[in-house]
Amino acid sequence: HSLPTPKSKSNVPHQFHH
């Protein structure tokens, strides 16, 4: 994914990770 998201998906809200 080209989204500026950390490797820790658990730490990132599933907002744009739909």
CHARMM internal coordinates of N, CA and C (Angstrom, degrees):
IC EDIT
DIST 1 N 1 CA 1.4672
DIST 1 CA 1 C 1.5287
ANGL 1 N 1 CA 1 C 110.07
DIST 1 C 2 N 1.2989
ANGL 1 CA 1 C 2 N 114.54
DIHE 1 N 1 CA 1 C 2 N 146.72
DIST 2 N 2 CA 1.4659
ANGL 1 C 2 N 2 CA 119.85
DIHE 1 CA 1 C 2 N 2 CA -179.90
DIST 2 CA 2 C 1.5235
ANGL 2 N 2 CA 2 C 111.26
DIHE 1 C 2 N 2 CA 2 C -94.26
DIST 2 C 3 N 1.3268
ANGL 2 CA 2 C 3 N 115.18
DIHE 2 N 2 CA 2 C 3 N 17.41
DIST 3 N 3 CA 1.4644
ANGL 2 C 3 N 3 CA 118.75
DIHE 2 CA 2 C 3 N 3 CA -179.31
DIST 3 CA 3 C 1.5210
ANGL 3 N 3 CA 3 C 110.18
DIHE 2 C 3 N 3 CA 3 C -87.28
DIST 3 C 4 N 1.3273
ANGL 3 CA 3 C 4 N 115.19
DIHE 3 N 3 CA 3 C 4 N 139.24
DIST 4 N 4 CA 1.4730
ANGL 3 C 4 N 4 CA 121.91
DIHE 3 CA 3 C 4 N 4 CA -179.52
DIST 4 CA 4 C 1.5218
ANGL 4 N 4 CA 4 C 111.09
DIHE 3 C 4 N 4 CA 4 C -72.29
DIST 4 C 5 N 1.3054
ANGL 4 CA 4 C 5 N 116.27
DIHE 4 N 4 CA 4 C 5 N 64.26
DIST 5 N 5 CA 1.4580
ANGL 4 C 5 N 5 CA 119.98
DIHE 4 CA 4 C 5 N 5 CA -178.82
DIST 5 CA 5 C 1.5200
ANGL 5 N 5 CA 5 C 110.64
DIHE 4 C 5 N 5 CA 5 C -116.57
DIST 5 C 6 N 1.3213
ANGL 5 CA 5 C 6 N 115.79
DIHE 5 N 5 CA 5 C 6 N 139.86
DIST 6 N 6 CA 1.4668
ANGL 5 C 6 N 6 CA 121.93
DIHE 5 CA 5 C 6 N 6 CA 178.25
DIST 6 CA 6 C 1.5304
ANGL 6 N 6 CA 6 C 111.85
DIHE 5 C 6 N 6 CA 6 C -61.19
DIST 6 C 7 N 1.3120
ANGL 6 CA 6 C 7 N 115.77
DIHE 6 N 6 CA 6 C 7 N 167.80
DIST 7 N 7 CA 1.4606
ANGL 6 C 7 N 7 CA 119.69
DIHE 6 CA 6 C 7 N 7 CA -179.10
DIST 7 CA 7 C 1.5212
ANGL 7 N 7 CA 7 C 110.60
DIHE 6 C 7 N 7 CA 7 C -72.13
DIST 7 C 8 N 1.3134
ANGL 7 CA 7 C 8 N 114.80
DIHE 7 N 7 CA 7 C 8 N -23.00
DIST 8 N 8 CA 1.4698
ANGL 7 C 8 N 8 CA 119.08
DIHE 7 CA 7 C 8 N 8 CA -179.29
DIST 8 CA 8 C 1.5239
ANGL 8 N 8 CA 8 C 110.01
DIHE 7 C 8 N 8 CA 8 C -82.52
DIST 8 C 9 N 1.2948
ANGL 8 CA 8 C 9 N 115.77
DIHE 8 N 8 CA 8 C 9 N 92.59
DIST 9 N 9 CA 1.4709
ANGL 8 C 9 N 9 CA 120.59
DIHE 8 CA 8 C 9 N 9 CA -179.50
DIST 9 CA 9 C 1.5379
ANGL 9 N 9 CA 9 C 110.26
DIHE 8 C 9 N 9 CA 9 C -66.75
DIST 9 C 10 N 1.3259
ANGL 9 CA 9 C 10 N 114.34
DIHE 9 N 9 CA 9 C 10 N -25.35
DIST 10 N 10 CA 1.4597
ANGL 9 C 10 N 10 CA 119.13
DIHE 9 CA 9 C 10 N 10 CA -178.77
DIST 10 CA 10 C 1.5291
ANGL 10 N 10 CA 10 C 110.19
DIHE 9 C 10 N 10 CA 10 C -68.54
DIST 10 C 11 N 1.3227
ANGL 10 CA 10 C 11 N 114.67
DIHE 10 N 10 CA 10 C 11 N -27.84
DIST 11 N 11 CA 1.4574
ANGL 10 C 11 N 11 CA 120.45
DIHE 10 CA 10 C 11 N 11 CA -177.84
DIST 11 CA 11 C 1.5299
ANGL 11 N 11 CA 11 C 110.71
DIHE 10 C 11 N 11 CA 11 C -86.36
DIST 11 C 12 N 1.3178
ANGL 11 CA 11 C 12 N 115.80
DIHE 11 N 11 CA 11 C 12 N -14.95
DIST 12 N 12 CA 1.4567
ANGL 11 C 12 N 12 CA 119.93
DIHE 11 CA 11 C 12 N 12 CA -178.10
DIST 12 CA 12 C 1.5199
ANGL 12 N 12 CA 12 C 110.87
DIHE 11 C 12 N 12 CA 12 C -104.88
DIST 12 C 13 N 1.3145
ANGL 12 CA 12 C 13 N 116.48
DIHE 12 N 12 CA 12 C 13 N 132.61
DIST 13 N 13 CA 1.4649
ANGL 12 C 13 N 13 CA 121.03
DIHE 12 CA 12 C 13 N 13 CA 179.44
DIST 13 CA 13 C 1.5135
ANGL 13 N 13 CA 13 C 111.62
DIHE 12 C 13 N 13 CA 13 C -64.43
DIST 13 C 14 N 1.3150
ANGL 13 CA 13 C 14 N 117.24
DIHE 13 N 13 CA 13 C 14 N 144.00
DIST 14 N 14 CA 1.4642
ANGL 13 C 14 N 14 CA 120.72
DIHE 13 CA 13 C 14 N 14 CA -178.85
DIST 14 CA 14 C 1.5212
ANGL 14 N 14 CA 14 C 110.86
DIHE 13 C 14 N 14 CA 14 C -82.07
DIST 14 C 15 N 1.3331
ANGL 14 CA 14 C 15 N 114.47
DIHE 14 N 14 CA 14 C 15 N 54.68
DIST 15 N 15 CA 1.4562
ANGL 14 C 15 N 15 CA 119.31
DIHE 14 CA 14 C 15 N 15 CA -178.49
DIST 15 CA 15 C 1.5257
ANGL 15 N 15 CA 15 C 109.71
DIHE 14 C 15 N 15 CA 15 C -89.63
DIST 15 C 16 N 1.3213
ANGL 15 CA 15 C 16 N 115.29
DIHE 15 N 15 CA 15 C 16 N -51.71
DIST 16 N 16 CA 1.4584
ANGL 15 C 16 N 16 CA 120.65
DIHE 15 CA 15 C 16 N 16 CA -179.44
DIST 16 CA 16 C 1.5098
ANGL 16 N 16 CA 16 C 110.66
DIHE 15 C 16 N 16 CA 16 C -99.07
DIST 16 C 17 N 1.3170
ANGL 16 CA 16 C 17 N 115.52
DIHE 16 N 16 CA 16 C 17 N -2.02
DIST 17 N 17 CA 1.4575
ANGL 16 C 17 N 17 CA 120.44
DIHE 16 CA 16 C 17 N 17 CA -178.08
DIST 17 CA 17 C 1.5153
ANGL 17 N 17 CA 17 C 110.77
DIHE 16 C 17 N 17 CA 17 C -93.43
DIST 17 C 18 N 1.3044
ANGL 17 CA 17 C 18 N 115.91
DIHE 17 N 17 CA 17 C 18 N 25.66
DIST 18 N 18 CA 1.4573
ANGL 17 C 18 N 18 CA 120.74
DIHE 17 CA 17 C 18 N 18 CA -177.64
DIST 18 CA 18 C 1.5177
ANGL 18 N 18 CA 18 C 109.83
DIHE 17 C 18 N 18 CA 18 C -68.32
END
COOR INIT
IC SEED 1 N 1 CA 1 C
IC BUILD
